[in-house]
């Protein structure tokens, strides 16, 4: 990135600190500046075009939207080869920047070294916890003092393994963690391929409530396609919305429940097959009063595909009864100029 561009972003960060009424800390800004590796202005979907990205998760922290992804190795791949995760940020959905690599698959000595699969970051008590998955080796958790990292393995072993994902036999079932903290401060974690499992996290966020144990989420109603993977949990107007991938190639569907552990009632598909990608993985986030649907497709021309994916962002809207309107996937995306 050009020095002039970095300086411009540095000035923008300084202004943002001032606007938020925070004391301008030059050392903090310099630290931010040193971590930024790339900056760009979004012109549509895919949002990130300088590298291949997949399995988006999102976190809002201090007026900034952070987007966490895996980095597909390069274009034209014939299989998954994901060595690290990435973190991107924006304050206006138009100007984005990328931080240094915050976490690598190899940072988990017990995990598969090229399987930086779907993950999610959540904040609690001033720390940021990154829940990751690594194909057949289970779900790990890393921790940092800052949303952009760097992150370190918090426990030196998987938090959940295939032994915890009962009722299924295939080796890649303990993947795709999603976490949220309910209004009563109880943290919940969900994961799964072929089924969805749920557990309560303890206050330390790196262990779970053994008394509650692990349960399989009951999704009731006739589904259009079987549950595949990619659960994402959120709470809205007192209801719990669980979205997830169904079928293969994957669509995104969702269900609504009255309790975090379910049962949930199936409501239907909200996002159809995304471009030329067999997988589809979503994050749903409210940022500055607007809900967004962040997903991936194989949309980078000409080498995009099922193993060379790219994140996209489109608006998400609700019906009057709280159900989700089908997502309209666009090339223009949500940047201000569009």
Protein Blocks (a to p, Z undefined) as FASTA:
>chain_A
ZZklmmmmmmmmmmmmmmnopacdfklmmmmmmmpgbdcddebdcfblkbccehiaddde
ehiacddddddfbghiabdcdfbdcddddfkomaccddddfbdfklpmkbcfklcccddd
ddeehiacddddehjnopcddddfbfnlpaddfkopafbdfklmghiabfklmghiaddd
dfkopacddedehiacdddddfkopaccfknopaddddedjdfbdcfbhpacddeehiac
ddddedjdddddddddfbfnbpaddfbjfbdcehjbfbdcdddddeehiacddddddkbc
fkbcfklccdddddddddfkopacdddddfklmafkZZ
